[in-house]
Amino acid sequence: MRKKRKKKSCRRTSNYRSGFEEKLASQLRRGGVSFQYETLKLEYTKTATYTPDFIVGDIIIEAKGVWTVEDRKKHLLVREQHPHLDIRLVFQNARNKIRKGSDTTYAAWCEKKGIKYAHQTIPKSWLLSKHTMTVPTAEQVMPVPPTTTGVHTASHVMNTEVDMEGELE
């Protein structure tokens, strides 16, 4: 019979996150240098892209089997930065828990955040009304080449109306 190993407790013996940070702090103190440790918090944004699975008229539909913490963060950021877009999720199983040991399901998380979702199939109500294409295509949001004045435009969004058959209106 195997003996169970006792887990080592990870108890800090200093105010630093690592032995290396502690070593550098010691070097600064020995040198008589005044310093502060982790007293400043800086916000930053990460530039990334999101490629939706399906666009049905003005609705973006994302299919999700596994709903990771990274996916949840990404969708919150995309929604924050593009509040005009109607992004909805269809889960393979909306009853899955967001992580092991959690009581929160994918469905409950979406309800808490005000995100429209469905379980296993796209609801007919999402597909019934006639939609016009108001979601820009990739070509419509790509950087525009420099103009003759040398001024660069970060992105350009065309608002082309397209009916469900793909014809320009």
C-alpha positions, 0 to 999 in steps of 0.5 A: 500500500502506498503512503500518501505524501504530505503536501509541502505548505507554501508559506512565505518567509519574506515579503517577496514573491520569489527568492530572486526578488528577495536577493535583489532587494537585499542588494539594494539595501546593502547599497543604501538605495531607497526603493519601494516594492510592488507599490504601483499598479499599471493598467494595460490593454492587450491588442488581439483579434477575435474571429466570430464563428457565425454571423447571421444578419446582425447577430454574431453567434459563437459556438462553445464546447469548452468555456475557459477562463481565457474565453470568458475574459476575451468575451467580456473585453470584446463586449466592452470594446464593441458594445454595439455588437450583438454577440450570442453564445451557443454551448454544447452543454450550458449546464457545464460548470465553469471550473472544477469544484464550482457551482456556477454553470456556463448558463448561470455565468452568462445570465449574471453577465447579461449575455444571451446564450443557448443550449446545444442549438441556435434558437429559431427566434434568433433566426426568424426575423429578417436581419440586415448585415450590420456586422463589419467584415474583416476587409471592412475593419482592416487598416487602411493604407496611408493617404496622400497626406501621409496620415494613417487611419487606424481602421475603417468600417463601412456600413454596407447593408446586405439582406439575408440573400446577400444582395446589396440594398 
